Amino acid sequence: MNLFDILFYNMFSQYKAKYKQKANNIAITYVTLLQVSLLLLLGVFFAGFFRQMNMVTMSSTKAWTLFVLMAVFIYFKNWMQYTGKKRMMINAKMNKKKTQHYNIWLLWLLPIAALGLSYVVYQAA
């Protein structure tokens, strides 16, 4: 199990009591948003780094197109991964051992912080 599985389970278990049917969709959306914001942070960092090194890799339009395609791919990967057997296995593993539940506000702050850091790196480059 990786970090995203643990974060998925935390979000799923937080919203399971309140929103029974929508808990899985909320958790998938959260994990996708976190992964996409980290991908954006990585892309902005490398774009600024390549700009400082005077390397021409690809145009801005192609980079944004690639980012959107990767975001769609990440969403469908998470949807396929966390809808079927994998979610049942995660539930079984997490129910057996005593897991640490994270604060829901801190979990939602992670993608927002990554987006803010992406903005700061973009402005610095």
Residue frames as a rotation matrix with the C-alpha (Angstrom) as fourth column:
MET 1
0.579 0.815 0.000 0.00
0.815 -0.579 0.000 0.00
0.000 0.000 -1.000 0.00
ASN 2
-0.480 -0.743 0.467 1.27
0.737 -0.630 -0.245 3.40
0.476 0.227 0.850 -0.87
LEU 3
-0.903 0.043 -0.428 0.58
0.256 -0.745 -0.616 6.85
-0.346 -0.666 0.661 0.53
PHE 4
-0.730 0.658 -0.187 -2.27
-0.631 -0.541 0.557 7.56
0.265 0.524 0.809 -1.88
ASP 5
-0.284 0.624 -0.728 -4.05
0.236 0.782 0.577 4.37
0.929 -0.007 -0.369 -0.80
ILE 6
-0.552 0.021 -0.833 -3.84
0.833 0.040 -0.551 5.48
0.022 -0.999 -0.040 2.83
LEU 7
-0.915 0.220 -0.337 -5.10
-0.167 -0.970 -0.178 8.96
-0.366 -0.107 0.924 1.98
PHE 8
-0.569 0.747 -0.344 -7.91
-0.397 0.116 0.910 7.45
0.720 0.654 0.231 -0.10
TYR 9
-0.274 0.470 -0.839 -8.98
0.654 0.731 0.196 5.27
0.705 -0.495 -0.508 2.81
ASN 10
-0.758 -0.030 -0.651 -8.87
0.569 -0.518 -0.639 8.21
-0.318 -0.855 0.410 5.23
MET 11
-0.840 0.483 -0.248 -11.06
-0.539 -0.796 0.276 10.32
-0.064 0.366 0.929 2.96
PHE 12
-0.434 0.687 -0.583 -13.38
-0.156 0.580 0.800 7.39
0.887 0.438 -0.144 2.28
SER 13
-0.370 0.278 -0.886 -13.82
0.825 0.537 -0.176 6.59
0.427 -0.796 -0.428 5.96
GLN 14
-0.912 0.031 -0.408 -14.34
0.200 -0.837 -0.509 10.27
-0.358 -0.546 0.758 6.87
TYR 15
-0.650 0.659 -0.379 -17.16
-0.758 -0.601 0.253 10.74
-0.061 0.452 0.890 4.38
LYS 16
-0.796 0.345 -0.498 -18.66
0.104 0.888 0.448 7.24
0.597 0.305 -0.742 4.60
ALA 17
-0.663 0.557 -0.500 -20.80
0.683 0.178 -0.708 8.06
-0.306 -0.811 -0.499 7.63
LYS 18
-0.399 0.495 -0.772 -22.21
-0.132 -0.864 -0.486 11.29
-0.907 -0.092 0.410 6.22
TYR 19
0.185 0.387 -0.904 -22.44
-0.945 -0.182 -0.271 10.55
-0.269 0.904 0.332 2.47
LYS 20
0.209 -0.077 0.975 -22.89
-0.199 0.973 0.120 6.82
-0.957 -0.219 0.188 2.00
GLN 21
0.736 0.173 0.654 -23.17
0.531 0.451 -0.717 6.72
-0.419 0.875 0.240 -1.79
LYS 22
0.919 -0.312 0.241 -20.87
-0.048 -0.694 -0.718 9.64
0.391 0.649 -0.653 -2.60
ALA 23
0.728 -0.665 0.171 -17.96
-0.310 -0.097 0.946 8.74
-0.612 -0.741 -0.277 -0.29
ASN 24
0.235 -0.654 0.719 -16.11
0.695 0.630 0.346 6.78
-0.679 0.419 0.603 -2.97
ASN 25
0.515 0.002 0.857 -16.47
0.761 -0.462 -0.456 9.58
0.395 0.887 -0.239 -5.53
ILE 26
0.953 -0.181 0.243 -15.27
-0.265 -0.886 0.380 12.19
0.146 -0.427 -0.892 -3.04
ALA 27
0.519 -0.799 0.303 -12.23
-0.072 0.312 0.947 10.09
-0.852 -0.514 0.104 -2.14
ILE 28
0.221 -0.413 0.883 -11.38
0.919 0.392 -0.047 9.42
-0.326 0.822 0.467 -5.80
THR 29
0.744 0.102 0.661 -11.71
0.407 -0.853 -0.327 13.13
0.530 0.512 -0.676 -6.57
TYR 30
0.895 -0.434 0.105 -9.48
-0.348 -0.534 0.771 14.02
-0.278 -0.726 -0.629 -3.64
VAL 31
0.281 -0.834 0.475 -6.71
0.328 0.548 0.769 11.59
-0.902 -0.060 0.428 -4.60
THR 32
0.302 -0.119 0.946 -6.91
0.952 -0.015 -0.306 12.73
0.050 0.993 0.108 -8.23
LEU 33
0.913 0.069 0.402 -6.76
0.081 -0.997 -0.011 16.39
0.400 0.042 -0.915 -7.22
LEU 34
0.712 -0.693 0.109 -3.74
-0.271 -0.128 0.954 15.72
-0.648 -0.709 -0.279 -5.01
GLN 35
0.128 -0.682 0.720 -1.91
0.658 0.601 0.453 13.79
-0.742 0.416 0.525 -7.72
VAL 36
0.462 0.102 0.881 -2.68
0.828 -0.406 -0.387 16.38
0.318 0.908 -0.272 -10.39
SER 37
0.975 -0.128 0.180 -1.56
-0.178 -0.937 0.301 19.25
0.130 -0.326 -0.937 -8.16
LEU 38
0.427 -0.873 0.237 1.71
-0.052 0.238 0.970 17.42
-0.903 -0.426 0.056 -7.46
LEU 39
0.141 -0.315 0.939 2.12
0.929 0.371 -0.015 16.82
-0.343 0.874 0.345 -11.20
LEU 40
0.802 0.195 0.564 1.57
0.410 -0.867 -0.283 20.54
0.434 0.459 -0.776 -11.80
LEU 41
0.850 -0.527 0.011 4.15
-0.330 -0.515 0.791 21.42
-0.411 -0.676 -0.612 -9.16
LEU 42
0.144 -0.812 0.566 6.67
0.389 0.572 0.722 19.08
-0.910 0.116 0.398 -10.75
GLY 43
0.296 0.040 0.954 5.95
0.955 -0.025 -0.295 20.41
0.012 0.999 -0.046 -14.24
VAL 44
0.956 0.067 0.285 6.25
0.073 -0.997 -0.010 24.05
0.284 0.030 -0.958 -13.19
PHE 45
0.615 -0.787 0.057 9.52
-0.197 -0.083 0.977 23.30
-0.764 -0.612 -0.206 -11.41
PHE 46
-0.040 -0.662 0.748 11.04
0.677 0.533 0.508 21.61
-0.735 0.526 0.427 -14.44
ALA 47
0.576 0.278 0.769 9.74
0.776 -0.479 -0.409 24.31
0.255 0.833 -0.492 -16.79
GLY 48
0.968 -0.241 0.065 11.44
-0.248 -0.902 0.353 26.97
-0.026 -0.358 -0.934 -14.68
PHE 49
0.350 -0.881 0.319 14.59
-0.008 0.338 0.941 24.89
-0.937 -0.332 0.111 -14.41
PHE 50
0.071 -0.301 0.951 14.78
0.921 0.386 0.053 24.32
-0.383 0.872 0.305 -18.17
ARG 51
0.842 0.254 0.475 14.11
0.431 -0.847 -0.312 28.01
0.323 0.468 -0.823 -18.78
GLN 52
0.808 -0.589 -0.025 17.02
-0.391 -0.568 0.724 28.96
-0.440 -0.575 -0.689 -16.52
MET 53
0.007 -0.821 0.570 19.28
0.182 0.562 0.807 26.46
-0.983 0.098 0.153 -18.30
ASN 54
-0.119 0.045 -0.992 18.24
-0.803 -0.592 0.069 27.92
-0.584 0.804 0.107 -21.70
MET 55
-0.917 -0.070 0.392 16.92
0.114 0.898 0.426 24.56
-0.382 0.435 -0.815 -22.90
VAL 56
-0.326 0.839 -0.436 14.07
-0.942 -0.325 0.080 24.44
-0.075 0.437 0.897 -25.38
THR 57
-0.861 0.040 0.507 12.06
-0.058 0.983 -0.176 21.30
-0.505 -0.181 -0.844 -24.72
MET 58
-0.438 0.775 0.455 8.49
0.883 0.277 0.379 22.06
0.167 0.567 -0.806 -25.83
SER 59
-0.630 0.274 0.727 6.17
-0.042 -0.946 0.320 24.97
0.775 0.171 0.608 -26.26
SER 60
-0.875 0.336 0.350 3.84
-0.439 -0.240 -0.866 26.16
-0.207 -0.911 0.357 -23.56
THR 61
0.054 0.952 -0.302 0.76
-0.998 0.061 0.012 25.04
0.029 0.301 0.953 -25.49
LYS 62
0.083 -0.093 -0.992 2.11
-0.329 0.937 -0.115 21.52
0.941 0.336 0.047 -25.89
ALA 63
-0.886 -0.448 -0.120 3.04
-0.014 0.286 -0.958 21.39
0.463 -0.847 -0.260 -22.21
TRP 64
-0.580 0.745 0.331 -0.48
-0.731 -0.296 -0.615 22.39
-0.360 -0.598 0.716 -21.12
THR 65
0.275 0.650 -0.708 -1.99
-0.867 0.486 0.109 19.88
0.415 0.584 0.698 -23.55
LEU 66
-0.312 -0.493 -0.812 0.23
-0.060 0.863 -0.501 17.17
0.948 -0.108 -0.299 -22.09
PHE 67
-0.961 -0.023 0.274 -0.77
-0.270 -0.117 -0.956 18.23
0.054 -0.993 0.106 -18.58
VAL 68
-0.123 0.991 0.057 -4.49
-0.971 -0.108 -0.214 17.99
-0.206 -0.081 0.975 -19.38
LEU 69
0.288 0.183 -0.940 -4.03
-0.571 0.821 -0.015 14.57
0.768 0.541 0.341 -20.99
MET 70
-0.667 -0.593 -0.452 -2.08
0.047 0.572 -0.819 13.35
0.744 -0.567 -0.353 -17.96
ALA 71
-0.777 0.447 0.443 -4.77
-0.604 -0.329 -0.726 14.71
-0.179 -0.832 0.526 -15.61
VAL 72
0.278 0.898 -0.340 -7.48
-0.951 0.308 0.038 12.80
0.139 0.313 0.939 -17.49
PHE 73
0.031 -0.358 -0.933 -5.32
-0.224 0.908 -0.355 9.66
0.974 0.220 -0.052 -17.44
ILE 74
-0.915 -0.395 0.085 -4.75
-0.145 0.124 -0.982 10.01
0.377 -0.910 -0.171 -13.68
TYR 75
-0.348 0.863 0.367 -8.49
-0.908 -0.213 -0.360 10.38
-0.232 -0.458 0.858 -13.06
PHE 76
0.506 0.585 -0.634 -9.35
-0.746 0.665 0.017 7.26
0.432 0.465 0.773 -15.06
LYS 77
-0.342 -0.695 -0.632 -6.51
-0.103 0.696 -0.710 5.32
0.934 -0.178 -0.309 -13.46
ASN 78
-0.928 0.024 0.371 -7.80
-0.372 -0.105 -0.922 6.22
0.017 -0.994 0.106 -9.99
TRP 79
0.005 1.000 -0.002 -11.37
-0.994 0.005 -0.106 5.49
-0.106 0.003 0.994 -11.00
MET 80
0.392 0.087 -0.916 -10.42
-0.452 0.886 -0.109 2.03
0.802 0.456 0.386 -12.23
GLN 81
-0.556 -0.755 -0.347 -8.15
-0.038 0.440 -0.897 1.37
0.831 -0.485 -0.273 -9.27
TYR 82
-0.974 0.081 0.211 -10.38
-0.222 -0.166 -0.961 2.46
-0.043 -0.983 0.179 -6.41
THR 83
-0.147 0.984 -0.102 -13.74
-0.977 -0.128 0.173 1.27
0.157 0.125 0.980 -7.68
GLY 84
0.410 0.354 -0.841 -13.23
-0.462 0.875 0.143 -2.48
0.786 0.330 0.522 -7.73
LYS 85
0.675 -0.140 -0.724 -11.29
0.468 0.841 0.273 -5.09
0.571 -0.523 0.633 -5.84
LYS 86
-0.386 -0.912 0.142 -8.51
0.465 -0.325 -0.823 -2.75
0.797 -0.252 0.550 -4.81
ARG 87
-0.263 0.352 0.898 -10.88
-0.660 -0.745 0.098 -0.75
0.703 -0.567 0.429 -2.60
MET 88
0.809 0.573 -0.132 -12.13
-0.329 0.627 0.706 -3.92
0.487 -0.528 0.696 -0.96
MET 89
0.344 -0.774 -0.532 -8.53
0.702 0.588 -0.402 -5.01
0.623 -0.235 0.746 -0.29
ILE 90
-0.566 -0.525 0.636 -7.67
0.026 -0.782 -0.623 -1.59
0.824 -0.336 0.456 1.15
ASN 91
0.225 0.740 0.634 -10.74
-0.754 -0.281 0.594 -1.72
0.618 -0.612 0.494 3.41
ALA 92
0.864 0.103 -0.493 -9.80
0.130 0.900 0.416 -5.20
0.486 -0.424 0.764 4.61
LYS 93
-0.055 -0.974 -0.220 -6.18
0.706 0.117 -0.698 -4.25
0.706 -0.194 0.681 5.32
MET 94
-0.580 -0.185 0.794 -7.04
-0.221 -0.902 -0.371 -1.02
0.784 -0.390 0.482 7.06
ASN 95
0.485 0.811 0.328 -9.76
-0.617 0.052 0.785 -2.62
0.620 -0.583 0.526 9.20
LYS 96
0.638 -0.295 -0.711 -7.33
0.470 0.881 0.057 -5.30
0.609 -0.371 0.701 10.44
LYS 97
-0.356 -0.842 -0.405 -4.70
0.890 -0.173 -0.422 -2.90
0.286 -0.510 0.811 11.69
LYS 98
0.464 0.451 -0.763 -5.14
0.714 -0.700 0.020 0.19
-0.525 -0.554 -0.646 13.76
THR 99
-0.121 -0.465 0.877 -4.63
0.902 -0.420 -0.097 3.07
0.413 0.780 0.470 11.36
GLN 100
-0.590 -0.132 -0.797 -3.99
0.517 -0.820 -0.247 6.68
-0.620 -0.558 0.552 12.11
HIS 101
0.334 0.756 0.563 -6.80
0.942 -0.283 -0.179 8.94
0.024 0.590 -0.807 10.91
TYR 102
-0.756 -0.644 0.115 -5.63
0.651 -0.758 0.040 12.31
0.061 0.105 0.993 9.66
ASN 103
-0.322 0.603 -0.730 -7.43
0.210 -0.706 -0.676 15.57
-0.923 -0.371 0.101 10.20
ILE 104
0.258 0.528 0.809 -9.80
0.888 0.200 -0.414 16.21
-0.380 0.825 -0.417 7.29
TRP 105
0.945 0.074 -0.317 -8.85
-0.005 -0.970 -0.243 19.89
-0.326 0.231 -0.917 7.09
LEU 106
0.057 -0.992 -0.115 -5.17
-0.515 -0.128 0.848 19.05
-0.856 0.011 -0.518 6.77
LEU 107
-0.282 -0.099 0.954 -5.95
0.578 0.776 0.252 16.53
-0.766 0.623 -0.162 4.06
TRP 108
0.653 0.578 0.489 -7.83
0.743 -0.365 -0.561 19.13
-0.146 0.730 -0.668 2.04
LEU 109
0.772 -0.427 -0.470 -5.01
-0.292 -0.896 0.335 21.60
-0.565 -0.121 -0.816 2.66
LEU 110
-0.049 -0.858 0.512 -2.45
0.264 0.483 0.835 19.35
-0.963 0.176 0.203 0.92
PRO 111
-0.009 0.007 1.000 -3.64
0.995 0.103 0.008 19.93
-0.103 0.995 -0.008 -2.69
ILE 112
0.925 0.346 0.158 -4.29
0.357 -0.933 -0.048 23.61
0.131 0.101 -0.986 -1.97
ALA 113
0.571 -0.792 -0.215 -0.74
-0.201 -0.388 0.900 23.98
-0.796 -0.471 -0.381 -0.61
ALA 114
-0.200 -0.645 0.737 0.67
0.633 0.489 0.600 22.20
-0.747 0.587 0.311 -3.66
LEU 115
0.394 0.408 0.823 -1.24
0.895 -0.374 -0.243 24.54
0.208 0.833 -0.513 -5.96
GLY 116
0.989 -0.057 -0.138 -0.04
-0.003 -0.932 0.362 27.56
-0.149 -0.357 -0.922 -3.99
LEU 117
0.207 -0.974 0.087 3.53
0.005 0.090 0.996 26.32
-0.978 -0.206 0.023 -4.13
SER 118
-0.035 -0.140 0.990 3.15
0.944 0.321 0.079 25.80
-0.328 0.937 0.121 -7.88
TYR 119
0.824 0.399 0.403 2.08
0.509 -0.834 -0.214 29.43
0.251 0.381 -0.890 -8.22
VAL 120
0.781 -0.587 -0.212 5.07
-0.236 -0.592 0.771 30.61
-0.578 -0.552 -0.601 -6.19
VAL 121
-0.107 -0.843 0.527 7.50
0.380 0.456 0.805 28.55
-0.919 0.286 0.272 -8.28
TYR 122
0.245 0.275 0.930 5.86
0.969 -0.058 -0.238 29.80
-0.011 0.960 -0.281 -11.48
GLN 123
0.984 0.145 0.100 6.24
0.144 -0.989 0.017 33.42
0.101 -0.002 -0.995 -10.38
ALA 124
0.523 -0.850 -0.055 9.86
-0.192 -0.181 0.965 32.85
-0.830 -0.494 -0.258 -9.35
ALA 125
-0.085 -0.605 0.791 10.89
0.651 0.568 0.504 31.34
-0.754 0.558 0.346 -12.67
